[in-house]
Amino acid sequence: MAKRKSVSSPREKRLAASVLYTTPIADREREELENVAKTPDAKIDFSDIRELKRSERTVLVGRFYRPVKQLVSIRMDADLLAWFRARGRKYQTYMNEVLRREMQAHMQGR
């Protein structure tokens, strides 16, 4: 069965990335960008931007934000590694969580 086209919201034409990122901008657009870049920060009106209520420390890492993982090689005591491995298959994830809690506690001035 063929999928029906939506009457209320027609599909937007897709553009190739090569067209989006390699097409030169017009002189007028370039001039506007240069004028914006020259504007000092003190002259920018921020009155219509709402103030952030939450501090950076209350952001839930792992819910929507996924930090970049980096492969490392470390040396640790054998009994410590055995204890983490005894927790199951995702022992490295648990190690990451323990280190993150320690880092956050240190940042809060424990």
ZALUM-272485 format. One record per residue: residue number from 1; residue in three letters; chain; y, z, x of N, C-alpha, C, CB in turn. Coordinates in Angstrom, 2 decimals, always signed. Each point is the difference from the previous one (the first is absolute). Glycine has a CB too. Example, Ala and Ser with C-alpha at 12.3 -4.5 7.8 and 13.67 -1.06 7.14 Angstrom:
<tornus>
<tornu 1 "Ala" "A" <-5.69 +7.80 +13.19> <+1.19 +0.00 -0.89> <+1.20 +0.00 +0.90> <-1.17 +1.25 -1.89>>
<tornu 2 "Ser" "A" <+2.22 -1.97 +1.54> <+1.19 +0.06 +0.82> <+1.09 +0.73 -0.77> <-0.63 -2.15 +1.18>>
</tornus>
This chain:
<tornus>
<tornu 1 "Met" "A" <-1.17 +0.00 +0.84> <+1.17 +0.00 -0.84> <+1.24 +0.00 +0.89> <-1.25 +1.21 -1.85>>
<tornu 2 "Ala" "A" <+2.16 -2.11 +1.59> <+1.22 -0.12 +0.80> <+0.98 +1.11 -0.34> <-0.31 -2.49 +0.12>>
<tornu 3 "Lys" "A" <+1.01 +2.95 +0.90> <+0.98 +1.06 -0.19> <+1.26 -0.59 -0.62> <-0.94 +1.29 +1.96>>
<tornu 4 "Arg" "A" <+1.44 -0.62 -2.99> <+1.21 -0.48 -0.68> <+1.23 +0.33 +0.82> <-1.11 +0.28 -2.23>>
<tornu 5 "Lys" "A" <+2.07 -1.17 +2.18> <+1.27 +0.26 +0.67> <+0.81 +0.97 -0.83> <-0.03 -2.28 +1.07>>
<tornu 6 "Ser" "A" <+0.73 +3.15 -0.40> <+0.84 +0.97 -0.69> <+1.27 -0.68 -0.46> <-0.95 +1.88 +1.38>>
<tornu 7 "Val" "A" <+1.27 -1.69 -2.65> <+1.20 -0.62 -0.56> <+1.23 +0.79 +0.41> <-1.33 -0.87 -1.95>>
<tornu 8 "Ser" "A" <+1.22 +2.20 +2.02> <+1.17 +0.82 +0.26> <+0.43 +0.02 +1.46> <-0.69 +1.37 -1.91>>
<tornu 9 "Ser" "A" <-0.22 -1.57 +2.82> <+0.38 +0.03 +1.41> <-0.74 -1.08 +0.78> <+0.46 +2.47 -0.17>>
<tornu 10 "Pro" "A" <+0.13 -3.64 +0.28> <-0.66 -1.08 +0.73> <-0.11 +0.34 +1.48> <+0.88 -1.65 -1.66>>
<tornu 11 "Arg" "A" <-1.89 +1.09 +2.29> <-0.23 +0.28 +1.41> <+1.09 -0.62 +0.87> <-2.46 +0.09 -0.44>>
<tornu 12 "Glu" "A" <+2.81 +0.66 +1.47> <+1.00 -0.48 +0.94> <-0.66 -0.94 +0.99> <+1.34 +2.13 -0.26>>
<tornu 13 "Lys" "A" <-0.62 -3.15 +0.67> <-0.53 -0.95 +0.97> <-0.15 +0.69 +1.35> <+1.05 -1.94 -1.24>>
<tornu 14 "Arg" "A" <-2.20 +1.82 +1.85> <-0.25 +0.62 +1.30> <+0.54 -0.89 +1.11> <-2.05 +1.15 -0.91>>
<tornu 15 "Leu" "A" <+2.67 -0.50 +1.90> <+0.50 -0.72 +1.16> <-0.82 +0.39 +1.22> <+2.33 -0.09 -0.99>>
<tornu 16 "Ala" "A" <-2.54 -0.86 +1.84> <-0.73 +0.28 +1.23> <+0.85 +0.88 +0.91> <-1.24 -2.20 -0.19>>
<tornu 17 "Ala" "A" <+0.60 +3.05 +0.97> <+0.72 +0.88 +0.92> <+0.83 -0.81 +0.99> <-1.81 +1.72 -0.24>>
<tornu 18 "Ser" "A" <+1.30 -2.87 +0.63> <+0.75 -0.83 +0.95> <+1.33 -0.45 -0.59> <-2.16 -0.77 +1.00>>
<tornu 19 "Val" "A" <+2.21 +0.55 -2.29> <+1.25 -0.39 -0.66> <+0.93 +1.19 -0.10> <-1.21 -1.78 -1.30>>
<tornu 20 "Leu" "A" <+0.66 +2.95 +0.95> <+0.83 +1.19 -0.17> <+0.66 +0.46 +1.29> <-1.48 +0.65 -1.85>>
<tornu 21 "Tyr" "A" <+0.74 -0.68 +2.94> <+0.47 +0.62 +1.22> <+0.53 -0.97 +1.06> <-1.61 +1.76 -0.48>>
<tornu 22 "Thr" "A" <+1.52 -3.04 +0.23> <+0.50 -0.95 +1.00> <+1.12 -0.88 -0.54> <-2.24 +0.02 +1.03>>
<tornu 23 "Thr" "A" <+2.55 +0.09 -2.31> <+1.09 -0.79 -0.56> <+1.33 +0.60 +0.45> <-1.42 -0.65 -2.00>>
<tornu 24 "Pro" "A" <+2.28 -0.14 +2.63> <+1.28 +0.54 +0.45> <+0.88 +0.39 -1.19> <-0.15 -1.42 +2.08>>
<tornu 25 "Ile" "A" <+0.96 +2.46 -1.88> <+0.88 +0.43 -1.08> <+1.29 -0.82 +0.05> <-0.98 +2.33 +0.06>>
<tornu 26 "Ala" "A" <+1.66 -2.40 -1.19> <+1.23 -0.77 -0.10> <+1.12 +0.70 +0.76> <-0.72 -0.91 -2.25>>
<tornu 27 "Asp" "A" <+1.73 +0.13 +2.64> <+1.14 +0.56 +0.74> <+0.69 +1.10 -0.78> <+0.31 -2.20 +1.12>>
<tornu 28 "Arg" "A" <-0.17 +2.03 -2.42> <+0.65 +1.00 -0.84> <-0.80 +1.31 +0.01> <+0.95 -1.83 -1.46>>
<tornu 29 "Glu" "A" <-2.27 +1.74 +1.35> <-0.85 +1.19 +0.04> <+0.08 +0.69 +1.36> <-1.53 -1.07 -1.69>>
<tornu 30 "Arg" "A" <+1.53 +0.29 +2.76> <+0.10 +0.55 +1.35> <+1.32 +0.75 +0.17> <-1.45 -1.86 +0.89>>
<tornu 31 "Glu" "A" <+2.53 +1.28 -1.43> <+1.31 +0.63 +0.08> <+0.03 +1.33 -0.77> <+1.04 -2.28 +0.22>>
<tornu 32 "Glu" "A" <-1.66 +2.29 -1.39> <-0.08 +1.24 -0.79> <-0.77 +1.08 +0.76> <+0.09 -1.35 -2.12>>
<tornu 33 "Leu" "A" <-1.20 +0.98 +2.72> <-0.79 +0.96 +0.77> <+0.77 +0.54 +1.21> <-2.07 -1.19 -0.74>>
<tornu 34 "Glu" "A" <+2.80 +0.33 +1.40> <+0.79 +0.44 +1.15> <+1.10 +0.97 -0.45> <-0.47 -2.18 +1.18>>
<tornu 35 "Asn" "A" <+1.11 +1.91 -2.34> <+1.03 +0.90 -0.51> <-0.58 +1.36 -0.36> <+1.26 -1.97 -0.86>>
<tornu 36 "Val" "A" <-2.44 +1.97 +0.27> <-0.65 +1.27 -0.35> <-0.35 +0.77 +1.27> <-0.93 -1.02 -2.12>>
<tornu 37 "Ala" "A" <+0.44 +0.33 +3.14> <-0.36 +0.65 +1.25> <+1.21 +0.60 +0.70> <-1.90 -1.59 +0.23>>
<tornu 38 "Lys" "A" <+3.08 +0.99 -0.40> <+1.22 +0.48 +0.63> <+0.60 +1.20 -0.73> <+0.43 -2.31 +0.80>>
<tornu 39 "Thr" "A" <-0.83 +2.53 -2.05> <+0.57 +1.10 -0.78> <-0.43 +1.34 +0.58> <-0.01 -1.45 -2.06>>
<tornu 40 "Pro" "A" <+0.98 +2.33 +2.39> <-0.38 +1.32 +0.53> <-0.67 +0.85 -1.08> <+1.89 -0.12 +1.64>>
<tornu 41 "Asp" "A" <-2.79 +1.00 -1.22> <-0.73 +0.85 -0.95> <+0.93 +0.84 -0.86> <-1.89 +0.06 +1.60>>
<tornu 42 "Ala" "A" <+3.03 +0.35 -1.05> <+0.94 +0.86 -0.73> <+0.58 -0.71 -1.22> <+0.55 +1.16 +2.15>>
<tornu 43 "Lys" "A" <-0.54 -2.49 -2.14> <+0.58 -0.75 -1.13> <-1.04 -0.38 -1.06> <+1.71 -0.88 +1.58>>
<tornu 44 "Ile" "A" <-2.95 +1.23 -1.37> <-1.05 -0.32 -0.97> <-0.01 +1.06 -1.09> <-1.39 -1.16 +1.78>>
<tornu 45 "Asp" "A" <+1.38 +0.72 -3.04> <+0.02 +0.91 -1.15> <-1.44 +0.36 -0.37> <+2.19 -0.99 -0.84>>
<tornu 46 "Phe" "A" <-2.56 +2.25 +1.05> <-1.35 +0.48 -0.32> <-0.03 +0.79 -1.31> <-0.50 +0.08 +2.44>>
<tornu 47 "Ser" "A" <+1.56 -0.11 -3.22> <+0.11 +0.85 -1.19> <-1.03 -0.35 -1.08> <+2.42 +0.23 +0.50>>
<tornu 48 "Asp" "A" <-2.89 -1.46 -0.53> <-0.96 -0.39 -1.04> <-1.45 +0.25 +0.41> <+1.63 -1.71 -0.75>>
<tornu 49 "Ile" "A" <-1.86 +2.22 +1.96> <-1.36 +0.31 +0.45> <-0.30 +1.45 -0.32> <+0.14 -1.74 +1.86>>
<tornu 50 "Arg" "A" <-1.27 +1.98 -2.54> <-0.31 +1.39 -0.36> <-0.48 +0.76 +1.23> <-0.59 -0.72 -2.35>>
<tornu 51 "Glu" "A" <+0.86 +2.00 +2.34> <-0.34 +0.86 +1.13> <-1.49 +0.33 -0.02> <+2.33 +0.95 -0.01>>
<tornu 52 "Leu" "A" <-2.92 -0.90 +1.19> <-1.40 +0.37 +0.10> <-0.16 +1.50 -0.25> <-0.42 -1.89 +1.63>>
<tornu 53 "Lys" "A" <-0.52 +2.24 -2.47> <-0.22 +1.41 -0.33> <-1.06 +0.64 +0.89> <+0.64 -0.50 -2.35>>
<tornu 54 "Arg" "A" <-1.66 -0.26 +2.71> <-1.12 +0.55 +0.76> <+0.24 -0.16 +1.49> <-1.54 -0.52 -1.89>>
<tornu 55 "Ser" "A" <+1.11 +1.51 +2.64> <+0.10 -0.12 +1.45> <-1.18 -0.82 +0.51> <+1.22 +2.23 +0.16>>
<tornu 56 "Glu" "A" <-1.11 -2.66 +1.06> <-1.04 -0.85 +0.58> <-1.33 +0.73 +0.11> <+1.77 -1.22 +1.26>>
<tornu 57 "Arg" "A" <-1.73 +2.53 -1.13> <-1.23 +0.78 +0.18> <-0.84 +0.09 -1.26> <+1.17 +1.30 +1.73>>
<tornu 58 "Thr" "A" <-0.59 -1.59 -2.90> <-0.76 +0.12 -1.24> <-0.69 -1.31 -0.39> <+1.60 +1.76 -0.73>>
<tornu 59 "Val" "A" <-1.47 -2.78 +1.54> <-0.64 -1.28 -0.29> <-1.50 +0.17 +0.16> <+2.04 -1.30 +0.76>>
<tornu 60 "Leu" "A" <-2.80 +0.82 -1.73> <-1.45 +0.10 +0.07> <-0.55 -1.14 +0.85> <-0.07 +1.12 -2.26>>
<tornu 61 "Val" "A" <-0.35 -0.82 +3.44> <-0.58 -1.01 +0.87> <-1.40 -0.28 -0.51> <+1.38 +0.74 +2.00>>
<tornu 62 "Gly" "A" <-1.70 -2.01 -2.15> <-1.33 -0.38 -0.43> <-0.07 -0.41 -1.46> <-0.86 +1.52 +1.70>>
<tornu 63 "Arg" "A" <+1.85 -1.16 -2.51> <-0.05 -0.39 -1.40> <+0.50 -1.43 -0.16> <+0.33 +2.39 -0.70>>
<tornu 64 "Phe" "A" <+0.88 -2.67 +1.15> <+0.53 -1.36 -0.05> <+0.28 -0.52 +1.40> <+1.00 +0.47 -2.25>>
<tornu 65 "Tyr" "A" <-0.68 +0.45 +3.17> <+0.34 -0.37 +1.37> <-1.25 +0.15 +0.87> <+2.41 +0.73 -0.33>>
<tornu 66 "Arg" "A" <-2.74 -1.76 +1.03> <-1.13 +0.04 +0.91> <+0.50 -0.21 +1.43> <-1.57 -0.86 -1.80>>
<tornu 67 "Pro" "A" <+1.55 +1.91 +2.63> <+0.47 -0.17 +1.37> <-0.89 -0.96 +0.78> <+0.95 +2.31 -0.07>>
<tornu 68 "Val" "A" <-0.38 -2.93 +1.06> <-0.76 -0.92 +0.84> <-0.96 +0.81 +0.86> <+1.91 -1.68 +0.03>>
<tornu 69 "Lys" "A" <-3.15 +1.29 -0.01> <-1.01 +0.69 +0.82> <-0.01 -0.63 +1.39> <-1.40 +0.55 -2.05>>
<tornu 70 "Gln" "A" <+1.14 +0.28 +3.04> <-0.07 -0.47 +1.37> <-1.27 +0.51 +0.63> <+2.51 -0.07 +0.18>>
<tornu 71 "Leu" "A" <-3.23 -0.82 +0.46> <-1.25 +0.36 +0.66> <+0.32 +0.71 +1.31> <-1.20 -1.96 -1.06>>
<tornu 72 "Val" "A" <+0.65 +3.18 +1.22> <+0.22 +0.76 +1.24> <-1.33 +0.53 +0.51> <+2.33 +0.64 -0.75>>
<tornu 73 "Ser" "A" <-2.34 -0.28 +2.00> <-1.16 +0.62 +0.61> <+0.46 +1.35 +0.54> <-1.10 -2.24 +0.59>>
<tornu 74 "Ile" "A" <+0.46 +3.32 -1.03> <+0.39 +1.33 +0.46> <-1.22 +0.75 +0.51> <+1.91 +0.05 -1.64>>
<tornu 75 "Arg" "A" <-1.66 +0.92 +2.47> <-1.06 +0.88 +0.47> <+0.18 +1.34 -0.70> <-0.16 -1.17 +2.27>>
<tornu 76 "Met" "A" <-0.91 +1.67 -2.86> <+0.06 +1.30 -0.69> <-1.28 +0.77 +0.27> <+1.50 -0.95 -1.79>>
<tornu 77 "Asp" "A" <-1.45 +2.23 +1.55> <-1.17 +0.85 +0.21> <-1.14 -0.45 -0.91> <+1.49 +1.94 +0.65>>
<tornu 78 "Ala" "A" <-2.70 -1.93 -0.12> <-1.18 -0.47 -0.74> <-0.24 +0.82 -1.26> <-0.99 -0.77 +2.16>>
<tornu 79 "Asp" "A" <+1.19 +2.09 -2.09> <-0.25 +0.83 -1.19> <+1.02 -0.29 -1.10> <-0.99 +1.78 +1.47>>
<tornu 80 "Leu" "A" <+2.22 -2.10 -1.07> <+1.03 -0.35 -0.98> <-0.34 -1.31 -0.70> <+1.72 +1.20 +1.38>>
<tornu 81 "Leu" "A" <-2.14 -2.19 -0.61> <-0.39 -1.29 -0.57> <-1.22 +0.17 -0.91> <+0.93 -1.18 +2.03>>
<tornu 82 "Ala" "A" <-1.90 +1.98 -1.62> <-1.19 +0.24 -0.82> <+0.38 +0.65 -1.33> <-1.38 +0.24 +2.08>>
<tornu 83 "Trp" "A" <+2.34 +0.68 -2.04> <+0.44 +0.66 -1.23> <+0.62 -1.01 -0.97> <+0.39 +2.12 +1.28>>
<tornu 84 "Phe" "A" <+0.46 -3.00 -0.76> <+0.61 -1.03 -0.86> <-1.06 -0.96 -0.52> <+2.15 +0.19 +1.28>>
<tornu 85 "Arg" "A" <-3.07 -0.61 -0.44> <-1.04 -0.95 -0.41> <-0.93 +0.61 -1.05> <+0.11 -1.06 +2.25>>
<tornu 86 "Ala" "A" <-0.28 +2.37 -2.22> <-0.86 +0.67 -0.98> <+0.59 -0.07 -1.41> <-0.82 +1.53 +1.82>>
<tornu 87 "Arg" "A" <+2.07 -1.86 -1.94> <+0.66 -0.08 -1.30> <-0.38 -1.27 -0.76> <+1.88 +1.33 +0.93>>
<tornu 88 "Gly" "A" <-2.49 -2.31 -0.25> <-0.44 -1.20 -0.70> <+0.52 -1.29 +0.64> <-0.07 +1.35 -2.08>>
<tornu 89 "Arg" "A" <-0.16 -2.43 +1.35> <+0.32 -1.33 +0.52> <+1.48 -0.19 +0.31> <-1.92 -0.85 -1.30>>
<tornu 90 "Lys" "A" <+2.78 +1.44 +0.51> <+1.44 -0.22 +0.18> <+0.63 +1.11 +0.85> <+0.06 -1.18 -2.21>>
<tornu 91 "Tyr" "A" <-0.75 +1.56 +3.26> <+0.52 +1.09 +0.83> <+1.30 -0.38 +0.70> <-2.35 +0.79 +0.35>>
<tornu 92 "Gln" "A" <+2.52 -2.08 -0.01> <+1.24 -0.41 +0.65> <+1.18 +0.10 -0.96> <-1.32 -1.54 +1.49>>
<tornu 93 "Thr" "A" <+1.11 +1.23 -2.74> <+1.05 +0.15 -1.01> <+0.37 +1.46 -0.13> <-0.83 -2.03 -1.23>>
<tornu 94 "Tyr" "A" <-0.18 +2.91 +1.26> <+0.27 +1.44 -0.09> <+0.77 +0.48 +1.24> <-2.09 +0.30 -1.38>>
<tornu 95 "Met" "A" <+1.75 -0.81 +2.54> <+0.72 +0.35 +1.22> <+1.47 -0.41 -0.13> <-2.11 -0.26 +1.37>>
<tornu 96 "Asn" "A" <+2.35 -0.91 -1.92> <+1.36 -0.49 -0.20> <+0.76 +0.92 -0.95> <-0.79 -2.36 +0.39>>
<tornu 97 "Glu" "A" <+0.12 +2.80 -1.47> <+0.65 +0.89 -0.98> <+0.36 +1.34 +0.64> <-1.28 -1.12 -1.86>>
<tornu 98 "Val" "A" <+0.37 +1.67 +2.68> <+0.25 +1.28 +0.67> <+1.20 -0.14 +0.94> <-2.46 +0.61 -0.15>>
<tornu 99 "Leu" "A" <+2.50 -1.68 +0.93> <+1.11 -0.22 +0.92> <+1.32 -0.21 -0.75> <-1.61 -0.99 +1.65>>
<tornu 100 "Arg" "A" <+1.56 +0.28 -2.78> <+1.22 -0.23 -0.78> <+0.53 +1.33 -0.58> <-0.81 -2.33 -0.57>>
<tornu 101 "Arg" "A" <-0.09 +3.18 +0.06> <+0.44 +1.31 -0.52> <+0.66 +0.83 +1.09> <-1.86 -0.04 -1.68>>
<tornu 102 "Glu" "A" <+1.27 +0.01 +2.87> <+0.57 +0.74 +1.12> <+1.38 -0.55 +0.37> <-2.32 +0.49 +0.85>>
<tornu 103 "Met" "A" <+2.44 -1.82 -0.84> <+1.28 -0.62 +0.32> <+1.06 +0.38 -1.03> <-1.21 -1.90 +1.09>>
<tornu 104 "Gln" "A" <+0.86 +1.86 -2.39> <+0.95 +0.34 -1.05> <+0.39 +1.46 +0.06> <-0.96 -1.80 -1.42>>
<tornu 105 "Ala" "A" <+0.01 +2.68 +1.72> <+0.31 +1.42 +0.12> <+0.96 +0.23 +1.17> <-2.25 +0.59 -0.98>>
<tornu 106 "His" "A" <+2.05 -1.30 +2.06> <+0.86 +0.13 +1.16> <+1.40 -0.51 -0.32> <-2.00 -0.25 +1.53>>
<tornu 107 "Met" "A" <+2.09 -0.84 -2.29> <+1.31 -0.59 -0.36> <+0.78 +0.94 -0.93> <-0.98 -2.32 +0.25>>
<tornu 108 "Gln" "A" <+0.29 +3.11 -1.05> <+0.66 +0.90 -0.94> <+0.40 +1.31 +0.68> <-1.30 -1.02 -1.87>>
<tornu 109 "Gly" "A" <+0.97 +1.18 +3.13> <+0.39 +1.18 +0.74> <-0.85 +1.21 -0.28> <+2.26 -0.90 -0.01>>
<tornu 110 "Arg" "A" <-3.45 +0.73 -0.39> <-1.01 +1.01 -0.29> <+0.30 +1.33 +0.50> <-1.57 -1.73 +0.03>>
</tornus>
